[in-house]
Amino acid sequence: MRNCIEYVLRDEKVRDGLCTVTGPFVADEINYDTVYNVFLDEKRIWDKDSARMYAHNIISFHKDENITAEDAYQFGIDFAEKWFDGFQTLVAVHQDKDHIHIHMVTNSVSYIEGHKLHNSRNDLQRMKDLTNQMCMARGLTIAVKGHHFDGSLMEQYEISTWSKDKYNLLINDSRKSYLADCALAIDRVLSHGCESREQFISGMQDLGWSVNWSDSRKNITFENEEGKKVRDTNLNKTFNIDVGKEALYGEFERRKIERERKQQLDREYRQQSDEDIRAFISSVDAKEQDIGDSVRASVRDSRHERRNISTAEAESGAYEEQRRLEEQKRAEIERAAKTARRRAHISHGPDLGR
């Protein structure tokens, strides 16, 4: 308790004297020594200076929240007087981070009746509800589960926890947290595509986690080999993952439908592919037939053309031969006629009268 009070009242964290103690406080100055002794004196009056000594709560505002340190200071006082009525509470505003936050250290023994401070799980929820009501009355942002300050949805496995110690443990060294180990094991099993409760339980067992999933129990409880237990609701609050019964059954059914749909699409694709291949082959065959017909027609035309050329050439050669023979015959007739004239001229003599 002394260490906690000393931390809350450090000068580098508390500025402008924004700290006070609600309830009886007789010391002239507020420091970790005087607050500690006042708390201890109250315990001794009621003979309850052992066991749980104090409660430490923090109310934090987002760095973009429209609130001043003075407003936060009054917020803390109002909250302490309403919730911790009858208990001495140290209220201090810290401004050492990028966001304003209020520390409240409460004496565990009431100065009115001497009874011990006790907050159940339901009381913790009522504390959150009171915080939201006070924020709403002041026009401040209301924290919504699964959402960021700007209203956007948080992603799965994004750390969100009301416990500062748990948050720091997960952020700084997740390997030391069996809660984080359980979340990672679940993520690994689900990423392998399990589609049933049996597959899920078997996969978790392979990773060293037994699963207590019975119809008679509302929640699912995971337990590692060291006996550390994790409830599904704790994983939901801390990592924003829903691994309750209804959510997992819904996920299994969705995966089955998705797998069956994919198989159907694959069958349709293969069938269509086969039809496309057959159509392609038929198209190729038709083109090859067209090409073959064209080639054969070209060959026929070429042969016909060659035959015509040969015929023309043959006819042209016979004509030339006939003309040559006729010219030769004519030449022979002319030679014979000349020979006959020469003979006649020689026989009758020259015509001297002419």
Backbone hydrogen bonds, N-H to C=O, Kabsch-Sander energy under -0.5 kcal/mol:
donor,donor_aa,acceptor,acceptor_aa,energy
5,I,1,M,-2.4
6,E,2,R,-2.4
7,Y,3,N,-2.2
8,V,4,C,-2.3
9,L,5,I,-1.7
10,R,7,Y,-1.3
13,K,10,R,-1.3
14,V,10,R,-2.5
15,R,13,K,-0.5
15,R,93,V,-0.5
18,L,15,R,-1.6
19,C,17,G,-2.2
20,T,91,V,-2.3
22,T,89,T,-2.7
31,N,29,E,-0.8
35,V,31,N,-2.5
36,Y,32,Y,-1.6
37,N,33,D,-2.2
38,V,34,T,-2.3
39,F,35,V,-2.3
40,L,36,Y,-2.4
41,D,37,N,-2.6
42,E,38,V,-1.8
43,K,39,F,-1.6
44,R,40,L,-2.1
45,I,41,D,-1.7
46,W,42,E,-1.0
47,D,44,R,-0.7
48,K,43,K,-2.9
55,A,106,T,-1.8
57,N,55,A,-0.5
57,N,104,M,-2.5
59,I,102,I,-2.1
60,S,58,I,-0.5
61,F,100,I,-2.3
65,E,62,H,-2.0
67,I,65,E,-1.8
72,A,68,T,-2.3
73,Y,69,A,-2.2
74,Q,70,E,-2.1
75,F,71,D,-2.2
76,G,72,A,-2.5
77,I,73,Y,-1.9
78,D,74,Q,-2.5
79,F,75,F,-2.4
80,A,76,G,-2.5
81,E,77,I,-2.4
82,K,78,D,-1.6
83,W,79,F,-3.1
84,F,79,F,-0.5
84,F,80,A,-1.6
85,D,82,K,-0.5
87,F,84,F,-2.2
89,T,22,T,-1.4
90,L,105,V,-3.2
91,V,20,T,-3.2
91,V,89,T,-0.5
92,A,103,H,-2.2
93,V,18,L,-2.3
94,H,101,H,-2.9
95,Q,13,K,-2.0
101,H,94,H,-1.6
102,I,59,I,-3.0
103,H,92,A,-3.0
104,M,57,N,-2.6
105,V,90,L,-2.1
106,T,55,A,-3.0
106,T,104,M,-0.6
107,N,88,Q,-2.9
108,S,53,M,-1.7
110,S,115,H,-2.3
111,Y,86,G,-1.9
112,I,86,G,-0.7
114,G,110,S,-0.7
117,L,108,S,-2.7
124,L,120,S,-1.8
125,Q,121,R,-1.5
126,R,122,N,-2.0
127,M,123,D,-2.1
128,K,124,L,-1.8
129,D,125,Q,-2.3
130,L,126,R,-2.4
131,T,127,M,-2.2
132,N,128,K,-2.4
133,Q,129,D,-2.3
134,M,130,L,-2.3
135,C,131,T,-2.2
136,M,132,N,-2.7
137,A,133,Q,-2.2
138,R,134,M,-1.1
139,G,136,M,-1.2
140,L,135,C,-3.2
143,A,141,T,-0.5
147,H,144,V,-1.9
148,H,152,S,-3.3
151,G,148,H,-1.7
154,M,146,G,-2.9
157,Y,239,F,-2.1
158,E,155,E,-1.6
158,E,239,F,-0.6
159,I,157,Y,-0.6
160,S,238,T,-3.8
164,K,162,W,-0.6
167,Y,163,S,-2.4
168,N,164,K,-2.8
169,L,165,D,-2.1
170,L,166,K,-2.4
171,I,167,Y,-2.6
172,N,168,N,-2.7
173,D,169,L,-2.1
176,K,173,D,-1.6
177,S,174,S,-1.6
178,Y,176,K,-0.7
181,D,177,S,-2.1
182,C,178,Y,-2.1
183,A,179,L,-2.0
184,L,180,A,-2.5
185,A,181,D,-2.2
186,I,182,C,-2.4
187,D,183,A,-2.3
188,R,184,L,-2.2
189,V,185,A,-2.4
190,L,186,I,-2.7
191,S,187,D,-1.9
192,H,188,R,-0.7
192,H,189,V,-1.0
193,G,190,L,-1.6
194,C,189,V,-0.8
200,F,196,S,-2.2
201,I,197,R,-2.6
202,S,198,E,-2.4
203,G,199,Q,-2.4
204,M,200,F,-2.2
205,Q,201,I,-2.2
206,D,202,S,-1.9
207,L,203,G,-0.9
207,L,204,M,-0.5
208,G,205,Q,-1.6
209,W,204,M,-2.7
210,S,223,E,-2.9
212,N,210,S,-0.5
212,N,221,T,-3.1
213,W,211,V,-1.1
214,S,212,N,-0.5
217,R,214,S,-1.1
221,T,212,N,-1.6
222,F,230,V,-3.4
223,E,210,S,-2.2
224,N,228,K,-2.2
225,E,208,G,-0.6
227,G,224,N,-1.7
230,V,222,F,-3.0
232,D,220,I,-2.2
234,N,231,R,-0.8
235,L,231,R,-1.5
236,N,232,D,-1.8
237,K,233,T,-2.2
238,T,234,N,-2.2
239,F,235,L,-2.7
240,N,236,N,-1.3
241,I,235,L,-0.8
243,V,241,I,-0.9
248,L,244,G,-2.5
249,Y,245,K,-2.8
250,G,246,E,-2.3
251,E,247,A,-2.1
252,F,248,L,-2.8
253,E,249,Y,-2.4
254,R,250,G,-2.2
255,R,251,E,-2.2
256,K,252,F,-2.1
257,I,253,E,-2.5
258,E,254,R,-2.5
259,R,255,R,-2.6
260,E,256,K,-2.9
261,R,257,I,-2.6
262,K,258,E,-2.2
263,Q,259,R,-2.6
264,Q,260,E,-2.4
265,L,261,R,-2.5
266,D,262,K,-2.5
267,R,263,Q,-2.5
268,E,264,Q,-2.7
269,Y,265,L,-2.6
270,R,266,D,-2.9
271,Q,267,R,-2.8
272,Q,268,E,-2.7
273,S,269,Y,-2.8
274,D,270,R,-2.6
275,E,271,Q,-2.3
276,D,272,Q,-2.8
277,I,273,S,-2.6
278,R,274,D,-2.6
279,A,275,E,-2.7
280,F,276,D,-2.5
281,I,277,I,-2.9
282,S,278,R,-2.7
283,S,279,A,-2.4
284,V,280,F,-2.7
285,D,281,I,-3.0
286,A,282,S,-2.6
287,K,283,S,-2.5
288,E,284,V,-3.1
289,Q,285,D,-2.6
290,D,286,A,-2.8
291,I,287,K,-3.0
292,G,288,E,-3.0
293,D,289,Q,-3.0
294,S,290,D,-2.6
295,V,291,I,-2.8
296,R,292,G,-3.0
297,A,293,D,-2.7
298,S,294,S,-2.5
299,V,295,V,-2.6
300,R,296,R,-2.6
301,D,297,A,-2.9
302,S,298,S,-2.6
303,R,299,V,-2.6
304,H,300,R,-2.8
305,E,301,D,-2.6
306,R,302,S,-2.3
307,R,303,R,-2.7
308,N,304,H,-2.6
309,I,305,E,-2.5
310,S,306,R,-2.6
311,T,307,R,-2.8
312,A,308,N,-2.8
313,E,309,I,-2.8
314,A,310,S,-2.7
315,E,311,T,-3.1
316,S,312,A,-2.8
317,G,313,E,-1.9
318,A,314,A,-2.0
319,Y,315,E,-1.9
320,E,316,S,-1.8
321,E,317,G,-2.0
322,Q,318,A,-2.5
323,R,319,Y,-2.7
324,R,320,E,-2.3
325,L,321,E,-2.4
326,E,322,Q,-2.7
327,E,323,R,-2.5
328,Q,324,R,-2.4
329,K,325,L,-2.8
330,R,326,E,-2.6
331,A,327,E,-2.4
332,E,328,Q,-2.0
333,I,329,K,-2.3
334,E,330,R,-2.6
335,R,331,A,-2.2
336,A,332,E,-2.4
337,A,333,I,-2.5
338,K,334,E,-2.4
339,T,335,R,-2.2
340,A,336,A,-2.2
341,R,337,A,-2.2
342,R,338,K,-2.4
343,R,339,T,-2.0
344,A,340,A,-2.1
345,H,341,R,-2.1
346,I,342,R,-1.8
347,S,343,R,-2.0
348,H,344,A,-1.5
349,G,345,H,-1.0
352,L,350,P,-1.3
